[in-house]
Every structure is written in C-alpha cells, then in structure tokens.
Amino acid sequence: MKPSLQPGASMTRRIAVDRGRTISFMGEDARVYATPSMIMDIEQTCRDLIMAHADAGEDSVGIEVSVKHLAATLPGMNVEIVVKVASVEGRKVTFEVSAKDEIDAVSAGTHSRFVVDVGKTVERLKAKAAKRDALKK
C-alpha cells in the first residue's frame, strides 16, 4: 500500500438507481434502492479508492459495515456516494461513508476494509479448501 493512502483521502461516485438495484418483494409500486445494493455500491467505491493507492498484487476485502439506510430512493434517481478515509491502521482502512439522492440523505456510517496480498490470499484459500475436502472424505 502506497503511503499516499492517508486519512482525508476521498472519492465521490454517482450511481443511477436502475431496476437491478431495487427491491421487488413489495411489488412494482414500492420499488426502491435496496439496502444490499447500497452497501455493495459503498463497498465498491471504498475499494476503488484503495486500489488507486495499492501496490501491484494488492487488493482489499471488506471486514466491517455499519451504515444506516435513512431514506428511500426511487428507480431512476441518482445517488451520490462519498467515501473518506478516516483511519489507516496497518493494512486496515476505515472509511466514513455517506450517500444522498436528489432529495434526501440516504445513508451514513462507516466501512472498514483490509488490504491483502492477492497471491497469499489465494494460497490461504486453497489450504482451507484442502481442509474442507479432507473433512468430506
């Protein structure tokens, strides 16, 4: 991770709320931005900010999400997501996150990610898969 990833670094992303980002379980007239989609969009924005400061072979994984979904956003509306690095503790990066649509504040909270070496992570996952496969026998 480059030393340029410091508290205060920020990124803003604008997202159009399309049908795929909405809930369907309450029917067509009640389609709104789904909380899981909002969290995915927040996480992706945080990851993109980290990747702008990552070294070759690094990526990040989410380790904690604490956000409130404050208001409904209708399909076709735009959401502005703002993420700001609050702290960097070793490989743990914590963000202050917020989102708003054209009318309301939509979300506020925090998200933490851990910067990983992709090669080492793949090796750990292969080892875990081998243990899992051994348990099946």
Backbone hydrogen bonds, N-H to C=O, Kabsch-Sander energy under -0.5 kcal/mol:
donor,donor_aa,acceptor,acceptor_aa,energy
2,K,53,H,-3.0
5,L,2,K,-1.7
6,Q,4,S,-1.3
8,G,85,V,-2.7
9,A,6,Q,-2.1
11,M,83,V,-2.2
13,R,81,I,-2.6
15,I,79,V,-3.0
17,V,77,M,-3.0
18,D,16,A,-1.2
21,R,18,D,-1.8
22,T,19,R,-1.7
23,I,32,V,-2.2
27,G,24,S,-2.0
30,A,27,G,-1.3
31,R,28,E,-1.3
33,Y,73,T,-2.3
34,A,21,R,-3.2
38,M,34,A,-2.5
39,I,35,T,-2.6
40,M,36,P,-2.3
41,D,37,S,-2.5
42,I,38,M,-2.3
43,E,39,I,-3.0
44,Q,40,M,-2.6
45,T,41,D,-1.9
46,C,42,I,-2.3
47,R,43,E,-2.7
48,D,44,Q,-2.6
49,L,45,T,-1.9
50,I,46,C,-2.2
51,M,47,R,-2.9
52,A,48,D,-1.3
53,H,50,I,-2.3
54,A,51,M,-0.7
58,E,55,D,-1.9
59,D,116,V,-2.0
61,V,114,F,-2.1
63,I,112,S,-2.7
64,E,112,S,-1.5
66,S,110,T,-2.7
68,K,108,A,-2.5
70,L,68,K,-0.8
70,L,106,V,-3.0
71,A,106,V,-0.9
76,G,17,V,-3.2
77,M,74,L,-2.0
79,V,15,I,-3.2
80,E,100,K,-3.2
81,I,13,R,-3.3
81,I,79,V,-0.6
82,V,98,S,-2.8
83,V,11,M,-2.6
84,K,96,E,-2.2
85,V,9,A,-3.1
86,A,94,T,-3.2
87,S,94,T,-1.7
89,E,92,K,-3.0
90,G,88,V,-0.6
92,K,89,E,-2.2
93,V,91,R,-0.5
93,V,113,R,-3.1
94,T,87,S,-2.5
95,F,111,H,-3.2
96,E,84,K,-2.8
97,V,95,F,-0.5
97,V,109,G,-2.7
98,S,82,V,-2.0
99,A,107,S,-2.0
100,K,80,E,-1.7
101,D,104,D,-2.6
106,V,99,A,-2.9
107,S,99,A,-2.0
108,A,68,K,-1.1
109,G,97,V,-2.0
110,T,66,S,-2.5
111,H,95,F,-1.7
112,S,64,E,-2.6
113,R,93,V,-2.7
114,F,61,V,-2.8
115,V,91,R,-2.7
116,V,59,D,-2.6
118,V,57,G,-3.0
118,V,116,V,-0.7
121,T,117,D,-2.4
122,V,118,V,-2.6
123,E,119,G,-1.9
124,R,120,K,-2.2
125,L,121,T,-2.4
126,K,122,V,-2.3
127,A,123,E,-2.2
128,K,124,R,-2.1
129,A,125,L,-2.5
130,A,126,K,-2.2
131,K,127,A,-1.9
132,R,128,K,-2.6
133,D,129,A,-2.8
134,A,130,A,-2.1
135,L,131,K,-1.7
136,K,132,R,-1.1
137,K,133,D,-0.6
137,K,134,A,-0.7
